[in-house]
Amino acid sequence: MIVTVTPNAALDRTVLVPNFQAGRRHRATSANTNAGGKGINVARALRRLGIPVVVTGLAGGRTGLQIVDRLTTEGLLNDLVRIQGESRTSTAVIDPTTSVSTEINEWGPEVDVHELDVLREKLVYLSQNARYVVFCGSLPRGVEPGLYGELIREVARGGAETVLDADAEPLHLGMRPELTLVTPNQREAEQLVGHEFNSRADFDAGLSEVAALGARDVIITREDGCDALLHEGREEVKVRATAPQLDPVSTIGAGDAFLAGYLAARYQDKKADEAIRQAVATGAASVLETGAGRFDLKDVSRLAGDIQIDASDKAGATG
């Protein structure tokens, strides 16, 4: 199975407000509430793709109870650690006339050392039967930014492959030799290596620079696709993918759907270029709907044929 880890789980509320303007009174045309946080969004998309997945992380208070209840209602297997603090609520306002999204994310609860120890124990247990353990999103208040790096090392000892999708210091400190895959977006990757990417050559160099920080495989997502440095056996393969232009309904959670598409393909032992094709198609399909991690499988299949793939650049055999 695949285990996704969401230390800062949330109750995500999405509201559609036509012609939204700050400082004005509006009436929403629709609203929905789901369990959220990046790891949960990835898990939702994985389940949609038919991959066995278990959600873990931290959840507390009445909001935490609602998160667990909604996961159960969706049929998403979950084993969250109950904490004393109140889990956060995040709100997204989407203007359907412009497809512009405004996100308001709360910080999240305080977490103590004992609660983190329980999470560690649970992860060690769950990872025994996991092919991938995926660490996603922000960390709650009071949690040391090096937590992901510590957990990656512990989980890797048991043989599971590890994946990191985070930002800022938790991302930087999570770049360890035990890390299988890291998936920063362009901005996050630029911050990691200390320079901007303005050309194909910049992205090629950036992939190698990020990999040198610790990860075996690297995928840098762009607004129109991705650049990747992946392993096929003993070979390093560079892949660039570009998606067709679409009129998005909402881009919230597109990166989470992208990651789920890639992991689902790798779980099914597809080659690097096929996995990237599925990843980009899944991310693209998700922008056609509201709700993170949601998409139509027919859209994924339809869009996959329109993804432009360049996998001709190979770095050769490695030791």
Steps between C-alpha positions, in 0.01 A plus 500: 500500500590867507494698826449876491599712800324830577629651826287812451168355385218746435134536434494660155205721409464608135257780411406611147441877484443656156667840446675482836650828621673563831305732731162424340203295619437191285267205479660162430348284226628178657722373781648169604712374787753215486780351703817667376870555527741396224541139611126449520455656155765266359328202663163598357648514151684169547178329602331644192779342293439162664810489722477367859579785738488577871488851646683585821604820674368716783143611571347659809193665648157518341660588168712187522190290560342650189814423299490133606126479436534639148791269418292204614200618300721519189623147560858615558678269744644713778700458820553851634657582835256686724653812657383754757524805275228606260569415135487789257238607251602629157277703270525546123289756315476428127364752251354284219489799264879544509621168648697703757536329840558666837625268774498565875696238694513492879824411680377186669519364855781481752643146518697359792787252505286209620258541210788501254641184659166326443511608135854361466394164641198486272710582194755230576214251526315613186815525289571129552237425235551810286671541167499879531465732800411851386568799728291801402431859586570738784583414861286610798620761746762388748635226275869516411549557124734201484218254579460380141871427471493293821191305393640437152811345653297281737255378235774430244668264744198269465535488121216731390569760233453857622347802327506864614266780388558796730623860500752730665714364787318164537582437133864605535555290815318205346754466220674187622687216323216265601245707304367326188311788338453872556243704304550876545325747275713747308500764775590246769780352288642846428508571874676169565786567257514879528433612142215540253416269212449696179591243235503128427869498593415657838250224572748230394763644731245549776399134493859393562551765768188390691601134470844586639330619819384147574209365296545214252223617266383858443191639329468878466146599406425797278167667427496328160663168591816376668868415473624178659820311579402138561660159523429201276706226655857633490423773246412862574230628264408864451141561395326826406122501465268775381122499538248654260348835592171465688239734644527407868208489739735486799874435528483419873644156563632451147848424633356237736318330212821517295696319771227238537503437125875446503501270804209297362692441178819403683301274732381324184865476383460735204811653347616853579355672193166319539485594868569866421234495228244367747608749766458803275170370361363441851606845617346655189174308544473623859484868396174427316320438832477663842623306800860393556582149383185470289492435125327292234695194388370556149668842498828342612487253210398768250769747606779240520521483121552878481799513737825579320784284635874544440690214663796492261754646742664226708784546744628143454572219739569569864677295760 
